[in-house]
């Protein structure tokens, strides 16, 4: 009986093999940043968009491009600038004199993996062009709706310390990102390794050798498997309690929405599958809580003045709630 209890109900062999290959592909080029790589893969498997935040030069754009190259899917890069217009992202209708009618020319947002570099460089008018496509996976232009092909994922980067010439993302748009992944400086040993690899020209060779590991159909299959993973009712309640506490904490000015609860459950399923389990544990929920919630809550001004961060507050909230066993 005991052997039957611990038998896997779902075959994760193919999924784990693909995850291991993507980890190795990214790990060969990006030194350190293992947590970043894991969250990038989890976001892909959980069908979510991701915001990569970090100072210049910490491989935000490179990480996004490598993830895209490891998938046999179309890839577009959009460099957000202050003069970028919504039509530069979504596309525009052009008059065709041969047919005496307007023809819609699709913009670069039509693809599978979309890298938006420096998303906070464009004004609110252009940022708002992403609202519909990120949430509903469709674009409406001139009364016509165009559906995006699956998989569709937005990877956006931004610099947290530069404010001149930037436009803060509104809360409604931040809420559409599954994760906000903070990419930090490498350690001394990691930086020495980066310099050594660059000096020996290993990076250029490895970049040329990056090949697609997952096909579109494999991604769809993996996502179907992950959606079916088991989550106990007490763990669903645990995730809900964490999010609910963000709305009832005196130090939090703006709490997380129900979309955050869904994001925690979906991403914790992806983390569980990546670790070879067909069930979610409390540790999976704790692991994803910070990248899921950090960009969705706002602290009160007095707590911000004290130097408290949203990540610190999430840790405090988790410590207050009893972990189900």
Steps between C-alpha positions, in 0.01 A plus 500: 500500500781743590664453159172588330459819703832643380463397136498789255153553357637702207791413273736798512798334331481696173431828678794456739733410212401819316542713814846352565605578144378862519675541837824374350465718189446817702746399773783454248479868406352678801735457794318460830142632502360148555192638672436733204529210256259288706240778515533564125428134427217491757342807341515339158338180627237690701398704194586837654672824407816605683661829600878490540631779719862586564772759451666524156742223405364208707384299195126579511465521122741210443298277734177577314660446158651168607166372628345596167780328304449178696144478363412423138262795477490846343680777688458879485691772679351845556724776633275736694592867453327829598383560141358149445132498400237226563486429126875423508416212737158378386516581129291733286254508212656605168301606194552265205425687172468170310199390704389850605481370859698519821721200576616423854875457534583312818753649739794330677279397794368220279727211585552232761776646719502881517794678664420858601824671593480788751119487524490810720665715230174539303220733617169380644326520160732233357512292819118479497517334158618187684202475737271298273765283337660397831177409676269379222763386246336701225530837324202713392566749220233691303226281646668172399642256753815300423584206725860424599647158428595279794736508675505877549727651763628851570843536657561861605809660652538818702762686700381571858740783584476729196203737510590773249321440171300207636128446564394291797290197409142529630379245755253353247785411268730370773217269608511335156853369561516158663847566649725793565847349502769712664841437343783596734872554461714184468733394782875562467562138396220515242630826356849353465345207311307742272822687419691175440233368263494829310882511483514145363218581253290214640187717511491569124542133417234387747252763378535367144441144619172574684230284345126469556423245769119523512252513213169685517311172531725384786436825688124453459530140625709606802250771590211253480684261732579776750141628511389149601741471796349437842462781752347417838214724622704605806775631268249694292377654827863572600564694177173690546593592859834645389333718237212593734750615764651749251158673492463513879850597608538850645838540330360432153327781310392285202448125535514228235202403284349152447716485188795469738341197672458331160860587412631341822312173437592480129868581553534268802370217278775582249766502773376162630511348151850636441612319815345172381191507721138473388373675812556843659659549843490805732866564409401548133250767601753676722760489221276678247331741743761776473537516117121477467411765761793744514376711206133471594500664844582853612625592845376797699722812468624475860619140449676601179673780690620242751670315213267199502464328163206303360716186513562555872127547559414177313745308718340647813153402377612142427653470847167603659294231325516141618645263242259211429642150539 
